[in-house]
Amino acid sequence: MNIKSCSFNQLKPLAVIILMTLLFALPGSRSLHAQTNHTGDAQSITALRNDIKSDTRLREVRTMAQKLVASGFTAGSGYGEVWIRDFNTFIRLSCKVMPLDTVKQKLLLFFKMQGQDGNIIDGYIPKTKASVGYDYIYSSLAPGLAGHKNTVETDQESSLIQAVYKYIEVTHDQQILQEMIGGKSVADRMEMALDYLMKSHYSKKYGLLYGATTADWGDVQPESPWGVVIDSNSHMAIDIYDNAMFLIALNNFLEMEPAKHRWEKVQKDIRKQVRRVLWDAKNQKFRPHVYLNGSPFPKDFDENKILYYGGTAIAIQAGLLTKKEIAAVNQQMVAGVKAAGAPSIGLTLYPTYPAGFFKNKGMYPYGYQNGGDWTWFGGRMILELVRNGFVGEAYQEISPMLNRVIKNKGFYEWYTRDGKPAGSGSFRGSAGVLFDAINALETWAAASN
């Protein structure tokens, strides 16, 4: 095939990623990696610092994020619930713009609604507003509230432990760990949550956590129209997002509770098994799923061609990739965005699952979690790029995220392939991660040469 005359639509999706990655690596190309990490001279670094310092978009979006998060704790205007997976991503900002005791009490409610087996709910809502079709959960420790749990996920427990860690990181309130709830301390309840995951979601064969099959970090399985609850049709699988979230939670827990030595081995084993089971060294990416008892997708479907953007970002946060590997996956992300014609590296995954693979009608190609563009995860990738020295890449890749917040006068849950806002408006998770990423960029720019 003559590459000069063919269109991207004529190429296989994985071939597009490989082609774009190679093109970005050519001398004289617009490779961010080449610009910032290979050149890296004092003059170019100074220019980058000045660009970041003078970019008024950063300050404008940061102010907008502060205003939004100061207005409440629900995930967004389309949600009545406070969700732990969302709260975990804006709690740092909440601690800066909300009364600290209010933040603390909102956090402790998740422990008050903890199951006897240690499981943590997804979210809670006043009973009077509990109108969605969940099988609601109630607790005498939190009268007036109804909780729910999307059982296809395996991240609620990890999210809560991470949120407690961030709360302490910002407030230095170590006493929260000794707060007594139903006769058990918060520290003990966090350990109950870890035990729950090891007892109910741990595969001895692979040495990793499993959950129902979803698209990357999503909470929709393909086998049913709504798709948020495990049932007899579910296919259990191991993925990078759940295990990277668990590893971060273990890291955080051991830092908060260093005497709990028994978790050190679990931490080391999870880290080792993620690399052994999920990392595809040849293709420099994570395998989407390792199935315990078969896949829900057709036998001739090559799922491993799909790059999971969100789970990869969380893996970097967990310290699972080297700088060389981070550069490789980021180049694949940028290439996938270009091939898809998507707005940013918030792209959930690329290429998408074909039409009809999910019974939930919202999971069409480039819809919702099947290739929708989510700042909520893209912002976390930006933060990790800064932390790992890829500041030029981070600054360029955050640009479309800043532009759309300003253009649309707010933070939306996700964006379509042509850049239209979708889902819940006033999405606090997007505000929280952009706030963190902006702070990281500005802190780097303010540092002396």
Secondary structure, 3 states (H helix, E strand, C coil): CCCCCCCHHHCCHHHHHHHHHHHHHCCCCCCHHHHHHHHCCHHHHHHHHHHHHHCHHHHHHHHHHHHHHCCCCCCCCCCCCEEHHHHHHHHHHHHHHCCHHHHHHHHHHHHHCCCCCCCCCCEEEEHHHCCCCCCCECCCCCCCEEEECCCCCCCHHHHHHHHHHHHHHHHCCHHHHHCEECCEEHHHHHHHHHHHHHHHCEECCCCEECEECCCCCCCCCCCCCCCCCCCCCCCEEECHHHHHHHHHHHHHHHHHCCCCCHHHHHHHHHHHHHHHHHEECCCCEECCCEECCCCCCCCCCCHHHCEEHHHHHHHHHCCCCCHHHHHHHHHHHHHHHHHHCCCCCCECEECCCCCCCCCCCCCCCCECCEECECHHHHHHHHHHHHHCCCHHHHHHHHHHHHHHHHHCCCCCCEECCCCCEECCCCCHHHHHHHHHHHHHHHHHHHCCC
